[in-house]
Amino acid sequence: MITRKRIALSEKQVALIWQEVVGRELTCTEEGPVRVIYPGRANGDKGPDFRDAVIRRESRVSKGDVEVHVRSSDWYSHEHHSNPEYNNVILHVVMWHDCRSVTALQSGRSIPVLCLAQALRHQAYLLPYRLPCFQILGHLDRQRLAKSLSFAGEERFKHRAAYYREGIRRLTLKEDAGQVLLRGMMRALGFASNTKPFEDLADRMPLNSIESGNGLALKQALLLGTAGLLPSQRWPDEPVAEQEVQELEQIWRSAGKNLRSMKEDDWNLSHVYPNNSPVRRVLALAHLLERYYKEGLLAAIVHLVTETPLPKGHDLLEHGLTVASDGYWQDHFDFRASSRTKISALLGNSKAGELMVNVALPFSFSWGQLTHEAKLAEKAIGLYRSYPRLTENCITRHMAKQFGLEDLSGLTACHQQGLIHIFRYYCREGKCSLCPLVD
């Protein structure tokens, strides 16, 4: 049992060492050798330290999360053994193994411990070993890199379009095709933490049911009530003072009697950036459905794409999806969660751009193909190719760091989508040798 506590190391330093052991075969305490194929991406949120890692034990490849500690006993002192968020951990990486018990998950499984001090013969350093794509501009000029990322970005676009196309093909009515679009938009509004509950909400609240009701307040009440996010559903014993909120409650009591509601526990409401709260995203969606009430969501999105000029029409696209805050929501992130300053938008330009790139454009492309409207399909992919760079997310930041890319100014949204595509289909699958960026 290794317990060299006289060497002071932080968890951050252990995490850095873990990222340096790519390609090495190390001996686990309980289960023999482990080869690190992909160390995963650093997780800046709650939960395990690394997501989407790939390791090989004997002939079996495992994919999942990795948790890093200075001492193996930290697993229990941090109470990870009773937290279901750690049930996808496949390896516990520590510097010192000071715990005689196995590393147990909340699910009842146990996972191996990789003791770096033992595996590396107590060395506090490593010979530099990097992923084959590290500092990629050292062996690939920027023009070739941009071309490869564009190709990968279009592959991601076509995968998304195929997903929508298959969803539409299973349906028969045009209104049902709009439901596929709505579900895609709701999924995108959920971010990573609320994707599943937003999809559930879309299934419980069909588009034709929402569009058949007239008025913004009715749409807001139906969506929030079905989501289980109204104050009366979350704090039933507390009175509601604000008139605007009382109106929503009254409409829900009248119009939502026969609807099946979700529960507050279905949603992840903690550790969510306030402006991204599910309540505000649901309200934004209600505004969009009311905005396009007459022509319908599907026709409105198709018209927006059709009428937007190439190549610099992205401002018009985003304007079609942005929603400003109004009334009660100018200074509230959620019910009972006020802000001292005015809040700019229920759905700003950044999120509107993500909706366009990830949902509206690939959906329009697939709709154009299915309806034999070649101009619509060509316009959709043309707008995608020319769409400017979006706000970075955790995966694009991770990939830029992994590639050693310091200057991201020349990237487009298509290039960013290419980074995401490469991560999902090569990095986290442990397929470095097949990666299109590696010679």
N, C-alpha and C positions, 0 to 999 in steps of 0.2 A: 504494500500500500504506500503510495507516494504522497508525502505531506511536507514538502519543503517550503514551509510558510515564511522562512526568512527571506525568500525572494519576493519582493513586492511587485505584483502585476495587477493591472486593472482588467476588467472584463473586456473593455475596448481593445486592449493589447492582445488578449487571447483571441478575440474575433479577427484581428488582423492576421495573426499567425494562422488561424483556420483558413483564411482566404489564400494563404501562400502555399498550402499543401496540395494544390490541384495536381493531379497526375501521379501523386505518390501513393504507395501502398503502405498503410500503417496498421499496427496491430491493436485491435480493440481488447479491452480488458477481459470481456466475457466470451466473445464470439470470433476470435481469430482476426485475420487480416481484412482491412477495409481499403478499397481504392476510391479516392475522391475524384469523381468525374466532373462534377460542377458544384461549387460551394454554395450556390444559391445567391439570392439577392438580399441585401440588408433590409430588414423590416424597420421602417421608421415609426410604426404604429405599435399598439399593444400586441401582445402575443409573442411567438418565438422570434429569435433574433434573425434567422435567415429563412426565407421562403423558397420553395421550388428547387431544393438541392437534389443532386443525383449522386448516389454512391453505389458501389458494387461490393457485395459480400459473396465470396466464392463465385458461383456462376449466376447469381441472382442480382438484378438491378432494382434498387429501391428509390422511389421519388417521394419527396415530402419536405418537412421542415427540420431545421437544426436549431437546437438551443445551446448557447455557450455560457459557461460559468468559469470562474476562477477555481472553485472547489466543487466537487460533485455533490456535497451536502447542501449547496445553495439551492438545488432543485426542490428540496423539501422545506428549507427555510423560506423560500419564496412562494411556497404552496402551489407549485405547478402540478403536483401529483393529484390535486383535487380540482383542477381547472380544465374543463373540456376543450378550451382553446388550444391546448397543447397535445391533443390526442393524435394530431397528424405528424408529430415529431418522430423522426426515424433514427436520430443519432444525438446523443448527449455529449458534447465536446467540452472537456475541462482541461485545465492545466494540472491540477492536483486531484488525485482520487482519494478523498479522505472519508468516504462513506462505504461501509461494508455491504449495505443493502443494494439491490438492483434499482435502476431508475424506473419507477412505475408510473404509468399513465392513469388518468382518471377512468379510462375505459376498461382498465384491468390488465392491459398488455404491459410488457416491460420492453425496454429498448437498451441497446448496448451503449457502453460508455467508452469514448475515445479519450484516453489520458495522454495529452500531448507531451508532458514531461517524460513519461515512460516510452511512448512511441518514438520520440525524437532523441532518446537517450539523454534527457535532462538538458538539452541545448535550448537556450533562450533565443536562438536565431535560426533562420533557415536559409539554405542556399536559394537564391531567387529562382522561382519557377512560376511562370505565368501561363494563363490561357493562351492558346495560339492566336487569338485575335487581339491580345493586348498591344497597345501602341500600333494600331493597324495601319496608320498613315506612314509608318516606317517601311512598309512593303507594298502599300497600295496608295496610288496618288488620289487626290481628292475627287477628281473627275470620275475615276473608275469606282470609287466608293459611292459617290452620289448615284451613279448608274445602277449599281448593285442594290442600293437601298431603295431606289425607285421601283426596281423590279420586285423586290420583296414587299414593298408597300402596295403595289398593284395586286400581288398575290393575296394579301390580306383583304383588300377591297373585294376581290372576286370570291373569296371564301364567305365574306359577309353577304354579298349579293346572292350567292347560292343558298345560304341559310334562309334568306327572305323568300327567294324563289320557291324553295321547297315548301315553305310555310303557306304561301299563296296557292300553290298547286293542289294542296289538300282541300282547298275551299272552293266554293262555287259562286258565291255572290261577291259583288264589288265591295259591299259594306263589310264583308268578312275580311277582305284584303286590307281594309283600313284597320281592322283589329290587329293584324300582324304588324302594321306600322306602329300602332299605339303601344303594343307590347314591347317593341324594340326601343321606343322612346322612353317608356317607363323603366326598362332595364338600364338604359344609359343614365337616367336620372338617379338611379339607386347607388351609383358608384360601386365600389367593391363591397362595402359593408351592408348595403340594403338592396342588392340586386334581386335576391330571391323574394323578399316581401313585396317589392314593386311588381314583379311578375305575377305574384299571387293576386295583387290588387287588380291588375289588368284582366286576369281571368274571372274575377268576381264582378267586375264592373265593365260589361261589354261597351264598345264604342257606340253602337247604335242606341243603347239605353241612355248614355250620357248626352249624345247629340240630339236626342228627341226632346230633352228638357230645355226650356227657354230661360235664360238668365244666368248671370255669373254666380250669384249666391247659391242657386240650386245646384249647379255643377260642383261648387266648392263643398257644399254640405254633403252631397252624395258621395263624393270621393273621400273626403275626410272621415265621414261616418262609416263608410265601408272599410276604410283603413283602420278604424278603431282609434283615431287620433284626436277626436273632439274632447274638450275638457270634461264633459259629463261621462265619457267612457274611461277617462284616465283618473279623474279625481271626483267620483260620483257624490261625495259628501260635501263638496265645496261649492258655494254659489258662484254664478258668473255675473260679473258686474257690467262689462262693456256691452254696449248695445249691438255692435257689429257681430260680436260673438254670440249673443243671445239670439240674433236673427238666424245664424247658422244652426244653432241648437233647435230652434223652433221648426225650421224647414226639415231637418233630419227626423224629428219626431213625427212629422206629418208624411214625408215622402219616403222615408227609409224603413218603414215598419216591417216590410217583408224581405228586406235585404239581409244577407248573412255577413256579419262584420268580422274583421280580423281583431286580434288583441294587441294591446300595446307591447306585450312581450315578444310579439312577432318581429318587432322592429329593433334595430340597433340605434338607440338614441343617445348613447354615451360615446365619448371620444370621437364625435363627429363635429367637424368645423361648423360653427353656428349657422353660417350662411348656406350650408349644404344640408340643413336639417330636412328630414322627410316631409315635415309639415309645409315648409316653404316650397319644396319641389312639387308637392301635390297641388298647392295653390297656383303655382306657375303653370302647371299642366291645365288646370281649370281655365285659366286666362286664355291659353292658346286654343282650347276647344271652343270657348265663347267667341274668340276673335274670328275663327273660321267656321262659325256656326252655320252660315247660309250655304256655303259650298261644300263643307265637310273637310275633315282633316286630310284625307288622302288627296282629294282634288286640289286642295290649297297647297300642299307640299309639292305636288307635281307641277302646278302652275308656277310656283316660286322658282323651281329649278329650270323650267322651260324658259321663263322670261329673264333670267339672270344672264347678263352678257359675259362672255369670256374675254380675256382671262382674269380680269380683276373685279369680279362681281361679288366677292365674298362678303363685303359689307352689307349688301342687299340681302344675302342669304341669312346672315346673323341677325339683321334687323327684323326679319320675318319670324324669328324665334325668341328674341329678347322680351322680357316682361319686367316692367318697372314696378317698384313697390308702391302701394297706395293705401290710404286709410290707416287702419290698425297696424298693418304690416310695414309701415315706414319706420317704425321703431320697435318691432318685435321680431325675434328670431323664431319664436314658438309661442304657444299660449303660455302666459305667465312668465315669459322670458323676454324682458324688455331690454332695450339698448339706450344709452344716454345720447347717442347720436343717430341721425337718420341713416337708414340702410339703403344702399343704392338700388338694388334690383332683386326681384325674386328669381330671375334668370338672366344673368349677365352675358356679355359678348363671349367670354371665354367658354362658358358651358354651352352656349348656343353654337359656337364653332365645333365643339366636340359632338354635339347632336347631329350637325350637318355631315361631318366627316364620317362618323361611325354608324349613323342610321339613315338620315334622309337621302344622302347621295347613293349609297349602295342599294337602298330600297328602290329609289327611282330608276336606277340602272336595271334592276331585275324586273320592275314593273314595265319598263320600256321594252324589254325583251319579250315578256309574256304577252303584251298587247300589240307587238309588232310595230312599236313606235321607235324606229331606229334613231331618230333625232334626239329623243328624250334620253336614250341610253348613252349616246355619244356625248350629249351635253353633261350628263351626270359624271361620267368618268373624266371628261375634260375639266370640269370644275374641281374635281378631286385632285387631279394632277397639278393644278395651278394653285391650290389652296395654300395660303401662307402658314408658317409655323404656328402651332398651337401652344398653349401653356404646357410646360413640361410636367409629366407625372412621374410616379415612383419608378416605373419601368424604363422610361426613356432616360431619366437621370442615371439610373443604374447602368444601362447599356452604354451611355456616353462615357461614364467613368470606366467601365470595363474595356472599352475600346481606346481609352486615353484621348478622347476627343475634347479639346479645350474650347475650341471656337465652334459654336453651334449656329452662328448667325446665318449660314448659307443653307440650313436645312429647311425643307418645306414640311407640311403636314404629311404628305406622302412618304417622305423620308422617315419621319417619326413613326408612322405606321409600319414602315419597314423594320425599324428597330424592334418594335413590339412583336412583329411576325417572327423575326429571327429568334428572339428570346423564347417565344412560346413553342416554336416548332423545332428548335435546335438546342438552345442553351439548356432549358429545363428538361429536355428529353435526353440530355447527355450525348447529343449527336454532333460533337464538334467536328469530327472528320468529314461530315456531310455538309457543313455550313457553307453557303455560297460565298462568304467573305474570306474564307481561308483557302489558300492555294494548296 
